[in-house]
Amino acid sequence: MKHPATPYLTFNGQAKEALSFYEEIFQAEITELQTYGEADFPTPEEANDLVLHAKIKKGDFLIMISDTFPGNAFEVGNHVSFVLECESEPEIQRLYDSFCAKGSSLMELQDTFWGAKYGRVRDQFGVQWDLNFTR
């Protein structure tokens, strides 16, 4: 893996508000921000201004943030996951298979519109992991 796991926080329509809050209290910088409306896939019009993906950073400190997609369940407690940036396709496949052996797949490992291989899993302890390999 390229670096330690990164926390990924998901919000129910408050991602932009959370980004502003964290930017201020951590004296950090929003380094990426893409809305669902800017993405290259079909999105309901009511989701156009919601955050698909954002990063806030200060030095080595990094948090990723998004809003949940309309219609997806949101519960406080399951809105935190950890991102693992993998170094190779064999590594991401091994991690995906290992997590799924006793856990479950939340999104099958697949090629994405952002140019990466990505999958989302929940391990046997209920922890959610986002696996990403950028080619």
N, C-alpha and C positions, 0 to 999 in steps of 0.2 A: 504494500500500500504506500501511496505517495506521502501521506502525512496523517496525523491522528484523526480520529473520527470528528466530524463537524456536526454540531447540533443543528437540526432543521426544525423550525417552529412553524406550525400551520395555524392559521386564524380563520375565523368565520366572518370574513368581510372587513376585518380591522387591520390587515397587514400594513397598509400605508401609514396608519396611525401608529402602529407598533414600530415601524421603521423610523419614523420621526422621533419617537420617544427614545429608542435605543441609540440613535445617532446623537442625540443630545446628552444622555446620561453617560454614555461611554466615550463621548467626544470622538466618535468614529465617522467613517465616510460610507455612504451608500455607493458601492462600486458597480452594481448591476441592478437593473430593474426592468422587468418585462411583464406586461399585462397579458391576460388571456386574449384580449382583442388583438394584440400584436403577434400572437403565435400563428404558426402555419398549420392550424387544424380547426375544424368546425367548433365554434363556441356559441352558446346562447348569448343573445344580445345583452342580457342583464349581467353577464360576467365580463364584458369587455373591459371595464375599468378595474377589475379585481387583479391582484398580483399573482401571476403565474410563478415567478421566481425572482428573488432578489438576494443580494449579498450585502452585508454590512461588515466593514473591516477596519481594524486599527492594528497596525503591526502584524503580529501573528494571530491576533484575536479575530475570529471569523464566526459569524452566524448566518445561516441561510433561512429565508422566510418566504412563505406563500400564503395565499388564501385557499381554502378548500374549494374544489370545483362544485358549482351549483348542483344540488341533488345528492352529493356525497355526504354521508353522515359525519357530523362533527361532535366530538365529545371531549370535554376538558379531561385530560389524562391520557388520551391517545393522540394528542396533537403534537407530540415531540418524537422525532426520529433522529437517527444518526447517519450521516453520509460517509461512505467509504469510497474514496477515489482509488480505483484499482490501476495497476500498472500494465496489465495485459488481459487479453481475452481468456486465456486459461485460468488466470487468477479470479476474474469475476465469475466465470462458470463454476469454479470450485467452491467459491464462497456461496453462490446462489444455491447450488446443489446441497451443500452442507447445512445451510440454514433451513432449507425446505425438508431435509430428511426427518427432522423432528418438529419443525415449525410449519409455516404455510407461506405460499406465494400470494402477495397482494397485487402485484403486477408482474406478469411473466417477463423474463429476460428478453429484451428486444432492441432492435436498432431504433433510434429516435430521430425526430426532426432537428434536434440540436447537435447531431453528429456524434452521438455517443451510443454505447450499448448500456442499457439501464434496466434494472429490475428492483422491485420493492418486496421485502419479505418481513414476516413477523417470526421471531424465534420462539422456541418452546416456553420461554419465560414471559412472552408478551411484548418484548422490545422490538420496535420497528427499525429496519435498516434500509437505507437507500444505497444501492450498489451502482456505481457509475464508472465506466471506462471510456475516456475520450481518446479517440484515435488520432 
